[in-house]
């Protein structure tokens, strides 16, 4: 089954806001998987550092007025990341327009047919634009003005659980990542903020009030539990649909036998979706990683963050099923953790005469560790006199996100995880040929 076409959108920012316009990277040729045509310039840096001087960049800050910092977002700016992941969501279930299931489930009390657990194997892309530059926020009285900087992005997730000619899009999200400097009124540390819009009718503003954490080697991935719990807190409840061996329950896919046999959906993944991230890191030479967390409800403070939902989702905020204005699926909270890692691998460079009128550059990629796994792309603009295997480095983006959906008196975790690697080409310097084997 072919992977879905990466969807991206153009975003332009009004110049009246006093920062330069920016657009997301245009859609690349699908047949080349976004790697053809060599659209990147040959102004490369050493050690496999990507050239971010792309043809679609717009006006940037002048040397006299450098742009505010992006912090860790600099590793995402003007790049495309793609990869695979796993999605779990307890969906509200309508008895008026019920979901068709192969086998009609029989529930024992206290369970009622008010939800369906949907599991998705996913293919995902995140496209990051050039930085916005100076985004001024005005301080009041003794608080001085501050300057933010940020990176627009689009996230697109396809469902590839079942082989289909055109895998359906199950999530599309345009948004902004912003780097916010420290302030004295209110007293806040330097932070990151993610602002996003989801077509179902939810917007989020999630912030990170702690410095990103750096560590050597592969990231430590914590566990996550998808069992629902009473609104406001309480003991978690294990639902029949969380048993992978049950072929007749309120779940999509309903019968998981072929998936468990192929190890594409397992009981371990249902118990802890973050295990998918750990498995994706197996066999990789991860040199270092930087981690940061964001949330719409920071602990110990009311300073910033939140979710907002359309009326259909939130209703009047009440939960009881018999109430006429109760919620259908109120997204009350979102939290996520990210890991940006540097991964070392090897590529085999084949002899090449160098740039010509017909071929300006040449692309090389390592072999995938696992079938169907995305691989990074490395671009050369220099002659290769003889075949050579060299070490190179690339950037990997991993995340786990947990959205709390409140309906039917319970809070239902909606967990999505992904391992994405930079698939926009990384331009190599000719000095890579000087490596000793």
N, C-alpha and C positions, 0 to 999 in steps of 0.2 A: 504494500500500500504506500503510495506516495505521500509525502508530508504536505500539509496545507500551505497555500500561499500566504506569506506574511502580509498582514494588513497594516498599513500605516496611514496617517492622516497629516495634512499640512496644517500648521498652526502659525498664524501671523499675529504679531503684537503691535498695537497702535503706537506710532512714534510719539504721540502726545504724552505718553506715560513716561517719557524721558529716558527710555532704554531702547536699544536697537531692536528691529524686527528679527524674528527667527522662524525658521521652518524646520519641520522634521525631515529626515532623509527621505527622498522620493522612493517610490516602489522600485526595487531592483528587478532585473529580468528573472522570472521564475525558473526558466530552464537552467540558468547558471546558479540558482540558489543564492542570488545576491552577490555572486563572486566574480561575475564576468565584466569585461569592459575596462578593467583597471581604472576606475574613476578617481583613484587616490593619487596625490602628487608624490614625487620622489624625495621630498624633504624629510627623510627618515632620521630617526635617532638610533643610537646603538642599543644592543642587547634586546632587540625585538620590541622596543617601545613603539607604540603605534603613532603614525603620522596623523594628526587630527586636523591638518590643513586641507579640508575637503572643499570641493568646488561649490558646495551649497552653503558655506558659511556666509554670514552677513556681517555688517559693520560691527567691529569690536572696539573696546576701549582703546584710546590712544596711549602711547608710552607715558605721556604727561599725566594721564588720569587712568591708572590701571584699574581693571575691574575688581570688585570686591571678591574675596576668596570663595571658592566652592567647597573647600575641604575634601572629604572623601568622595563627593559627587564628581570631582575631577576625573575619577577613574571610569565614570559612566558617560560623561559628556561626549556627544557627537559619535556615539557608537551604537551598534545593534547587537543584541544578545538573543540567542534562541536556544531552545532545549526542551526537555520533557519534564513532566511532573505528575502530580496526583491531586485530585479534588474530592472532597467529601462534603455533602450538604444534606441535612434533614429538611426536605421540602414540605411545606404545608400540603395536605391532601384534601381535595374537594370531593365530597360525596355527590355533588351535582354534576361535576365534570371529572369523573374519576380517571386516574391513570390506568391504562390497560396493562394487565399483567397476565403472563402465560398460565400461572396457577393462582387461583383465588386463595389468599391467605386466610387462615383461621386463627384469630387472636383470642387469647385467654385474658380475663380480667387481671390487672387493671388496665390493660392496653386497649386503645381504641384506634380506628383507622384515621387518625388526624395528621399523619406524617408518612413520608417515604424517604428512605435513605438512598441518595443517589451517589454513585461512585464513578469517577471519570479518570481514565488515563488521558493525559493532556500533552499537547504540543503547544509551545508558547513562544511569543516574541515580545521583546521590549525594545522599543526604538527611542533613543535619547537624542535630543536636539543639541545644538550649540548653546552655550551659556547665555543667559539673558543680559548679563552685564550689570550695570548699576540700577538697582531697584530701590528708590528712596522711600523710607518711612519717616514721617515727621514726629519728632518728640515734642512733648508738652512741657513748657516752662523749663525746669531744671534738667529734664531728660533731653540730651542732645539728639539730633537727627541720626538715624542709622541707615546703612546701605546694605540691602540684601542682594543676593545673587541666586540664580536658580537654573534648573534644566527642565524644559518641557519634555513630556514623554507620552507614548501610547503603549498600552499593554493589550495584547490580543491572545486569547486562549481558545484553542480548538479541542474538541472532544474526539480522540482517536481510539476510544474503547472498542468500537466495532468498526471493521473495515468498510469504508464508504468512499465513493468517488470524490465527494466533496464533504470533508469532515465539517460538522456544524461548529459555528462559533458559540461558545458558552459564556464568554466574558470579553467585553471590550471596555477599555478604560483610558480616557485622556486625562492627563493631570500634570502637576508641577511638583518637582522636588526643589525645596528652597533651603538655602544656608542662611541662618539668622544669627547675627553677631550678639555677643553678650550685652546686657543693658543693666542700668542701675535702678530705673523706675519703669516697670517692676524689676526686681533684682533677679535676673535670669542668666544662666550660662549660655554660651554659644550652643545653638541647637540646629537640628534638621527638622523640616516639616514636609509632609506629603499631603497635597491637596488633590482630591480625585473626584470624578463624577462617574457613576455607574448607571447604565441605561434603565435598570429596573426601577430607579427612582430614589437612589440614595447618594448623598455626597458625604465625603469625609474630610476632616482636617486632623491629621495625626502628627504628633510632635515627639521628638527625642530630646530630652533635657539632660542627657549624659554624654560625655565625650565618647566617640567611637573607641572600641577596645581592640588593641593590636595584639596578636599572638603569633608565635612561630609554629609552623606546621599546619596540619589540617584542623578545621574548626571543631569545637565541641558542640554537638547538636543535642539539645534537651528533648525530653519526651513531651508529647502533647496528647491530651485525652479528649475524645469527641463525645463522650457520654453526656447527655443532657442533664440539667439540674433545675430545681425550682427557681423561678424568677426571684431575684433578690438573694439567692444563695441557698445552699442545702446539699443533701447527699445526692451524688450522681446516680443516674438510673441507667442500667444496661438494658437496651432494647433488643428484641429478637432479631431484628434486621442486622445487628452487629455480629451475628454468628455466620461466618463464611460458609459453614457446612449446611445451613438451612436453605433448601432450594425453593421454598414456598413461603416467602415472607414479603413484607412491604419494602422492597428494595429494587433498585435498578443498577446493574443487571441483577435479575432475580436469582438465577442459577449461576454460581461462581465456579463451578467445577473446572471448566476448561481454563479459566483464568488462574486458579490456584495451581493447576497442573503445570501451566506455563510460567508460573511465578510472576505474573504481571499484576494480579491483585491477590493479596494473601491475607490471612488472619492477622499477621503482624502489622500489615499496613493499615488495617481497620483499627486495630488497637492503638497504634501510634503512627500516624501518617509521616512523621518526621524520619522514620526509618528509611524512607525513600531517599532522603538527602544523604544519609550515611552510606547507603548502598552505592549511590552515584559517585561517592568519593573513593571507593575501594579501587586500589591499583593505581591511583594518581599520585604523582610526586608534588604535593602541595607544599610550597615553601613557606608561606605566611598567609594570614588572613586578618581582615579587619571586620569587626561586628558592631552593629548598632540596632537599637530597638526603638520602635515608635508605637504610640498608643493614642487613642482618642480620649482616654480618661487617665491622665497621669496620676499616680498615687501621691497622696499628700498635698495636692494642690488643685485649684480650679482654674489655673492660669493657662488657658488655651486648650484647643482640641474639641472634638465633638462630631456627632453624626446628625444628618438631617434627612428625613424621609418624606415621600409623597403621602397623601392622605390614605390611599389604599393600603399602604404598608403599616403605617403607625396607628391609623384610626384615632380614637380618643385616648389611646394608651392603655386601655383596659384589656384584660386577657380572657375572661370567661366566655365560652363559646356561645352562650345564649344571648349575649348582649349585642344589640344591633350595630353598634359603632366600635366594636372591639378591633384590635390589630389583626392583620393577616400575616405579617412577617416583619416585625419592627426591628431594624438593625440598630441596636443600642450601643454597640461597642466594637472597636476594631483594634487589634494589636498585631504587630508583625516584628520579626527579627530577620536581619539581613547579614550575609557573610560575603564579603568581596575578597576573593582569594587569588594569589599568584600561583600558577601551575607551570611546572617545567615539563617539557616533553621533547621528543626528537622528531625531526623530519629528514627525509632523504631528498637532497637536492640533485636533480638530474642535470646533465650538461645543457647549457643554453648559451647562444651567441650574444644575447643581450637585446636591449630595446631596438625595435625597427619600426618602419612605417606601418607594418601590418600587425605587430605585436609589441605594445609598449611595455608590458610587464608579464610576469609569469607567477602563477599561484601554486603553492604547495601546502599540503595538509598531512598531519600524522594519521596513522590508521586508528580507527575507533577501538576503544577497549571492549565495547559491547555492541551487539548488533543494533543498528538503527540509531546509535548515539551521534549527536552532533560533534563535529570536529572544528577546531579553529582554522583560519585561513591565513597564510603568510605570503606576503607579496614581495617580489624582488624586481629591481630595476637595473641590475648589474649583470655582466657576463658571468657564467659559471663554467670554468674551463673543464672541469671534470666532476664526476659524481662524488658527493660528499654527504655524510650524515652529520647533522649539527644539532646542538641543543638550543631550544627556544623557549620563551615564556609567554603565557597568555593569561587573560583575566577571566575569572569565573564568578558569576553572581548566583547566590543561592538565597532562598527566603522561605520562611514559614509564616503564614498569615491566618489569624483566627478571628472571624466575624461572629459576634453573638446575635442570633436572631431570636426575638421573643415572640412566642405565640402559644396559645393553649396552655397558659400558666407555666410554661417551661422556657428556659434559656437553652437554645440549641446551637452548639458549636458548628461553625462552617469553616473547615480548615482546608487551605490550599497550600501546596508546596511546589517548588520548582528548582531545578538546577539548569542554569543558562550559561552558555559560554559566549565569548565575543566572536561573532561570525562575520562582522565587518572586518576587512583585511587589516592585518598588522604588517606594516612595512618594515622590512629588514634592511640593515646597513650592510654594505659589502664586507665589513670587518668580520661578519659571521663566518666567512671563509677562512679566517685565521685561526679558528678553534683547532686545538690539537685533539686528535681522536684517541 
